[in-house]
Amino acid sequence: MTINEIQNQIIEEFEGLDDWMDRYALLIDYGNELESLPEQYRTDNNLIEGCQSKVWLQADKDGDKIRYQADSDAILVKGMVALLVRVLNEQPIQDILDADLYFIDKIGLKEHLSPTRSNGLLAMVKQMRLYALAFSVKQ
């Protein structure tokens, strides 16, 4: 699936939920479904700066694609990073760099997060793109 197809799928999953408590519950479900990050990747080098909670992100180049693994010590934040991993994982490097992550606005995530969580979400997106940029330069 392409990045946009995955984003559209996520938007559809959130469309039926009018109450934000239900949307938060769905985010928590996504976080619970995210595989735990192996202990070897829970290092200070993999911590994302700018997040109030601890968020670890591991990225590995696999041909022209990137495989992301992530985790957080906060369940709601873990759900947010799970969505980002779902959208960008196993995607071509250039597609990640070019992606417009419109699903964040479409599902109302930005407007319903506290300013610190919103900043953390932006920091996660930025770090994922920085990995893609670094891998693109190495090609």
C-alpha positions as CSV (number, residue, x, y, z in Angstrom):
1,M,0.0,0.0,0.0
2,T,1.1,3.5,-0.7
3,I,1.5,6.2,2.0
4,N,-1.7,7.9,0.8
5,E,-3.7,4.7,0.7
6,I,-2.7,4.0,4.3
7,Q,-3.6,7.5,5.4
8,N,-7.0,7.2,3.8
9,Q,-7.6,3.9,5.6
10,I,-6.8,5.6,8.9
11,I,-9.1,8.5,8.1
12,E,-11.9,6.0,7.4
13,E,-11.3,4.3,10.7
14,F,-11.6,7.6,12.6
15,E,-14.6,8.9,10.6
16,G,-17.2,6.9,12.4
17,L,-16.0,8.2,15.8
18,D,-17.6,11.5,16.7
19,D,-16.7,11.5,20.4
20,W,-13.0,12.3,21.1
21,M,-13.0,9.9,24.0
22,D,-13.7,7.2,21.4
23,R,-10.9,8.5,19.2
24,Y,-8.5,8.5,22.2
25,A,-9.5,4.9,22.9
26,L,-8.7,4.0,19.3
27,L,-5.3,5.6,19.6
28,I,-4.7,3.6,22.7
29,D,-5.7,0.4,20.9
30,Y,-3.1,1.2,18.2
31,G,-0.5,1.7,20.8
32,N,-1.4,-1.6,22.4
33,E,-1.0,-3.3,19.0
34,L,2.5,-1.9,18.4
35,E,5.2,-4.4,19.0
36,S,7.4,-3.6,21.9
37,L,10.8,-2.2,20.8
38,P,13.6,-4.6,21.6
39,E,15.6,-3.5,24.6
40,Q,18.7,-3.0,22.6
41,Y,17.1,-0.1,20.8
42,R,15.9,1.6,24.0
43,T,18.9,3.9,24.1
44,D,19.4,7.6,24.6
45,N,20.5,7.8,20.9
46,N,17.0,6.6,19.8
47,L,15.1,9.0,22.1
48,I,13.2,11.7,20.2
49,E,14.0,15.1,21.5
50,G,11.0,17.4,21.9
51,C,8.6,14.8,23.3
52,Q,7.4,15.2,26.9
53,S,7.1,11.4,27.1
54,K,9.9,9.0,26.2
55,V,9.7,7.9,22.6
56,W,12.2,5.7,21.0
57,L,12.6,5.4,17.3
58,Q,14.8,2.9,15.4
59,A,15.1,3.1,11.7
60,D,16.9,0.6,9.4
61,K,17.4,0.9,5.7
62,D,16.2,-2.1,3.7
63,G,17.0,-1.6,0.0
64,D,15.3,1.6,-1.0
65,K,12.8,1.4,2.0
66,I,13.0,2.2,5.7
67,R,11.8,-0.1,8.4
68,Y,10.7,1.8,11.5
69,Q,10.3,0.5,15.0
70,A,9.1,2.6,17.9
71,D,7.8,2.6,21.4
72,S,6.8,5.0,24.1
73,D,6.4,5.0,27.9
74,A,3.0,6.8,27.5
75,I,0.1,4.9,26.0
76,L,-1.5,7.8,24.1
77,V,1.9,8.8,22.6
78,K,2.6,5.1,21.8
79,G,-0.7,5.2,19.8
80,M,0.4,8.3,17.9
81,V,3.8,6.9,17.0
82,A,2.1,3.6,16.1
83,L,0.1,5.5,13.5
84,L,3.2,7.2,12.1
85,V,5.0,3.8,11.9
86,R,1.9,2.3,10.2
87,V,2.0,5.1,7.5
88,L,5.7,5.3,6.9
89,N,7.0,1.8,7.6
90,E,8.4,-0.2,4.7
91,Q,7.9,2.8,2.3
92,P,10.4,4.0,-0.3
93,I,12.8,6.7,1.1
94,Q,11.8,9.3,-1.5
95,D,8.1,8.7,-0.8
96,I,8.7,9.4,2.9
97,L,10.6,12.6,2.1
98,D,7.8,13.7,-0.3
99,A,4.8,12.6,1.9
100,D,2.2,15.1,2.9
101,L,0.9,13.6,6.2
102,Y,-2.6,15.0,5.8
103,F,-4.2,12.3,8.0
104,I,-3.0,14.1,11.1
105,D,-5.3,17.1,10.4
106,K,-8.1,15.1,8.8
107,I,-8.6,12.9,11.9
108,G,-8.4,16.1,14.1
109,L,-5.4,14.9,16.0
110,K,-3.5,18.2,16.1
111,E,-6.4,20.2,17.3
112,H,-7.2,17.8,20.2
113,L,-3.7,17.4,21.5
114,S,-2.2,19.5,24.2
115,P,0.5,21.9,22.9
116,T,3.3,19.7,24.4
117,R,1.8,16.5,22.8
118,S,1.4,18.3,19.5
119,N,5.0,19.4,19.6
120,G,6.0,15.8,20.4
121,L,4.0,14.6,17.4
122,L,5.8,17.1,15.1
123,A,9.1,15.9,16.6
124,M,8.3,12.3,15.8
125,V,7.5,13.2,12.2
126,K,10.6,15.3,11.9
127,Q,12.8,12.5,13.2
128,M,11.3,10.0,10.8
129,R,12.0,12.3,7.9
130,L,15.5,13.0,9.2
131,Y,16.2,9.3,9.0
132,A,14.9,9.2,5.5
133,L,17.0,12.2,4.5
134,A,20.1,10.6,6.0
135,F,19.5,7.3,4.2
136,S,18.9,9.2,0.9
137,V,22.2,10.9,1.2
138,K,24.0,7.6,1.8
139,Q,22.6,6.1,-1.4
